[in-house]
Amino acid sequence: MAMILCGECKQQVSSAADSCPHCGNPLKSKRGIFYYVFWGTLSLVITVNLLAIGFFFLTATGAGIWSGIRQAKKRAVAPTPAAVVVKWEHGTSTNSMDDSVTKTAMLVASSFKGGNGMAPTLVVRKGRKNVWEIYISLGRRVKGEFADGFPNRVPGRIRWGKAEAERILLNPSSDNDAVFFPDELTRVFIALLSEGRTLLVEVPTVGDVDLIAEFNPPVGAPIP
């Protein structure tokens, strides 16, 4: 049996005593059943709420983790798209009149607006006596100043890379579906194409919308 101090008179009292024999101070409080029911119910409610909150956060966190794992697996499994290789398509053509062979290099427009839905093609060709020509096959008729039923000059605009756009007079083909760059500019244009300069061309064509085409040549001479 242990001895304790009374809270009122500070005398030593047996721990088994219900009240202090010196001053009569009650040492053990007598609580009713309501006290235990109240605090037991409150503790149960608090515990249930804490468990529910913990379950919610664990579920949300777990879902986020698993979602991240699944996305990582998809990225790991998904094949990397192959890079688009831009290159000149080389070929030859034969002149039916004198059987001369012409080397050609063709580059399809990377983007275009207007026309008939068919991508324009930039063509560089080298014929007899090392004469170079550059033209664009449009896939539709051009419009310009007509002479004898055919346009003799087609006013257009070009831009190399980030330089300012320039006006240029283009020479139409006999079929009116292609335009040639002036001969005096051919050598300069081939040098710019060899450097990989982006070429933007605007050509007036029959219809409401003019044709605008962009070409992105690879670095290197069109015709080796």
CORZI-V244386 format. One record per residue. N is the residue number from 1. RES is the residue in three letters. SS is DSSP state (~ for helix, > for strand, _ for the rest). PHI is phi in degrees with one decimal (999 if undefined). PSI is psi in whole degrees, 0 to 359 (none if undefined). Layout:
N/RES/SS/PHI/PSI + N/RES/SS/PHI/PSI
This chain:
1/MET/_/999/129 + 2/ALA/_/-97.5/156 + 3/MET/>/-105.2/137 + 4/ILE/>/-128.2/166 + 5/LEU/>/-93.9/138 + 6/CYS/_/-71.2/138 + 7/GLY/_/-70.1/342 + 8/GLU/_/-97.6/303 + 9/CYS/_/-98.7/354 + 10/LYS/_/64.3/23 + 11/GLN/_/-90.9/155 + 12/GLN/>/-74.2/133 + 13/VAL/>/-137.3/150 + 14/SER/>/-66.9/140 + 15/SER/_/-67.8/343 + 16/ALA/_/-85.9/349 + 17/ALA/_/-74.0/145 + 18/ASP/_/-81.9/333 + 19/SER/>/-146.9/161 + 20/CYS/_/-73.6/126 + 21/PRO/_/-70.9/347 + 22/HIS/_/-89.4/315 + 23/CYS/_/-120.9/353 + 24/GLY/_/81.1/10 + 25/ASN/_/-67.4/125 + 26/PRO/>/-64.7/133 + 27/LEU/_/-97.4/336 + 28/LYS/_/-121.9/122 + 29/SER/_/-80.8/140 + 30/LYS/_/-101.9/106 + 31/ARG/_/-96.7/143 + 32/GLY/_/-81.0/174 + 33/ILE/~/-65.9/334 + 34/PHE/~/-62.3/323 + 35/TYR/~/-58.9/312 + 36/TYR/~/-71.6/323 + 37/VAL/~/-65.2/317 + 38/PHE/~/-61.9/306 + 39/TRP/~/-69.1/329 + 40/GLY/~/-66.8/318 + 41/THR/~/-66.0/316 + 42/LEU/~/-61.7/318 + 43/SER/~/-63.0/321 + 44/LEU/~/-65.5/318 + 45/VAL/~/-63.5/316 + 46/ILE/~/-62.6/318 + 47/THR/~/-63.1/316 + 48/VAL/~/-63.1/318 + 49/ASN/~/-64.3/318 + 50/LEU/~/-63.3/320 + 51/LEU/~/-64.6/319 + 52/ALA/~/-65.0/316 + 53/ILE/~/-63.8/317 + 54/GLY/~/-62.6/319 + 55/PHE/~/-64.7/321 + 56/PHE/~/-62.5/311 + 57/PHE/~/-66.6/322 + 58/LEU/~/-65.1/320 + 59/THR/~/-66.6/315 + 60/ALA/~/-63.7/316 + 61/THR/~/-64.7/317 + 62/GLY/~/-63.0/318 + 63/ALA/~/-63.2/320 + 64/GLY/~/-65.0/319 + 65/ILE/~/-63.8/314 + 66/TRP/~/-66.8/325 + 67/SER/~/-63.7/318 + 68/GLY/~/-63.2/321 + 69/ILE/~/-65.3/317 + 70/ARG/~/-64.7/319 + 71/GLN/~/-63.9/320 + 72/ALA/~/-63.1/321 + 73/LYS/~/-65.2/320 + 74/LYS/~/-63.2/318 + 75/ARG/~/-66.2/325 + 76/ALA/~/-71.5/325 + 77/VAL/~/-84.5/326 + 78/ALA/_/-62.1/131 + 79/PRO/_/-70.9/145 + 80/THR/_/-75.3/125 + 81/PRO/_/-61.0/139 + 82/ALA/_/-69.4/140 + 83/ALA/_/-68.9/139 + 84/VAL/_/-76.4/121 + 85/VAL/_/-93.3/117 + 86/VAL/_/-92.1/124 + 87/LYS/_/-151.5/160 + 88/TRP/_/-76.5/137 + 89/GLU/>/-95.0/118 + 90/HIS/>/-97.1/150 + 91/GLY/>/-167.5/187 + 92/THR/>/-138.2/156 + 93/SER/>/-137.2/150 + 94/THR/>/-113.2/131 + 95/ASN/_/-77.2/122 + 96/SER/_/-70.4/342 + 97/MET/_/-82.7/319 + 98/ASP/_/-127.6/8 + 99/ASP/_/61.6/21 + 100/SER/_/-76.7/145 + 101/VAL/>/-101.4/134 + 102/THR/>/-117.2/128 + 103/LYS/>/-81.5/136 + 104/THR/>/-130.1/152 + 105/ALA/>/-134.8/128 + 106/MET/>/-121.4/142 + 107/LEU/>/-135.8/119 + 108/VAL/>/-78.5/143 + 109/ALA/_/-60.1/135 + 110/SER/_/-74.3/333 + 111/SER/>/-156.4/152 + 112/PHE/>/-158.0/162 + 113/LYS/>/-138.8/137 + 114/GLY/_/90.2/196 + 115/GLY/_/76.2/197 + 116/ASN/_/-106.9/21 + 117/GLY/_/94.0/351 + 118/MET/_/-97.9/130 + 119/ALA/_/-65.2/132 + 120/PRO/_/-65.5/157 + 121/THR/>/-127.1/130 + 122/LEU/>/-89.0/128 + 123/VAL/>/-123.3/131 + 124/VAL/>/-116.8/128 + 125/ARG/>/-136.5/151 + 126/LYS/>/-127.8/113 + 127/GLY/_/-104.2/214 + 128/ARG/~/-64.6/151 + 129/LYS/~/56.7/29 + 130/ASN/~/55.7/36 + 131/VAL/_/-84.4/124 + 132/TRP/>/-96.6/146 + 133/GLU/>/-139.1/144 + 134/ILE/>/-129.5/128 + 135/TYR/>/-146.3/166 + 136/ILE/>/-120.6/121 + 137/SER/>/-82.4/117 + 138/LEU/_/-91.7/327 + 139/GLY/_/84.7/4 + 140/ARG/_/-155.8/167 + 141/ARG/_/-76.5/144 + 142/VAL/>/-93.2/166 + 143/LYS/_/-131.3/147 + 144/GLY/_/-173.7/207 + 145/GLU/>/-82.6/118 + 146/PHE/>/-89.0/145 + 147/ALA/>/-145.4/120 + 148/ASP/_/59.4/36 + 149/GLY/_/88.8/353 + 150/PHE/>/-128.2/144 + 151/PRO/>/-71.2/129 + 152/ASN/>/-91.5/341 + 153/ARG/>/-147.5/139 + 154/VAL/>/-119.8/114 + 155/PRO/>/-74.5/124 + 156/GLY/>/-133.1/185 + 157/ARG/>/-137.9/142 + 158/ILE/>/-133.0/157 + 159/ARG/>/-146.2/128 + 160/TRP/>/-100.2/119 + 161/GLY/_/58.3/232 + 162/LYS/_/-98.9/11 + 163/ALA/_/-71.7/170 + 164/GLU/_/-70.7/146 + 165/ALA/_/-68.2/145 + 166/GLU/>/-127.4/147 + 167/ARG/>/-79.4/147 + 168/ILE/>/-150.3/145 + 169/LEU/>/-97.2/121 + 170/LEU/>/-103.1/151 + 171/ASN/>/-99.7/119 + 172/PRO/>/-75.9/155 + 173/SER/_/-78.0/169 + 174/SER/_/-66.8/335 + 175/ASP/_/-90.2/359 + 176/ASN/_/66.8/16 + 177/ASP/_/-117.9/15 + 178/ALA/>/-151.6/156 + 179/VAL/>/-129.6/138 + 180/PHE/>/-102.5/142 + 181/PHE/_/-78.0/150 + 182/PRO/_/-57.5/143 + 183/ASP/~/-59.3/324 + 184/GLU/~/-69.5/346 + 185/LEU/~/-102.9/356 + 186/THR/~/-59.9/312 + 187/ARG/~/-61.6/317 + 188/VAL/~/-64.5/317 + 189/PHE/~/-66.1/323 + 190/ILE/~/-64.8/321 + 191/ALA/~/-63.6/318 + 192/LEU/~/-66.5/321 + 193/LEU/~/-64.4/322 + 194/SER/~/-65.1/331 + 195/GLU/_/-77.5/353 + 196/GLY/_/82.5/23 + 197/ARG/_/-71.3/134 + 198/THR/>/-69.6/136 + 199/LEU/>/-117.4/123 + 200/LEU/>/-112.0/126 + 201/VAL/>/-124.4/135 + 202/GLU/>/-121.6/124 + 203/VAL/>/-128.5/129 + 204/PRO/_/-72.0/129 + 205/THR/>/-128.0/165 + 206/VAL/_/-66.2/127 + 207/GLY/_/129.7/183 + 208/ASP/_/-81.9/334 + 209/VAL/_/-115.2/126 + 210/ASP/_/-72.3/158 + 211/LEU/>/-88.0/128 + 212/ILE/>/-123.6/123 + 213/ALA/>/-131.1/144 + 214/GLU/>/-119.7/133 + 215/PHE/>/-119.0/135 + 216/ASN/>/-120.1/85 + 217/PRO/_/-73.3/148 + 218/PRO/_/-74.8/161 + 219/VAL/_/-70.1/132 + 220/GLY/_/129.8/154 + 221/ALA/_/-64.3/138 + 222/PRO/_/-56.2/316 + 223/ILE/_/-120.6/112 + 224/PRO/_/-59.4/none
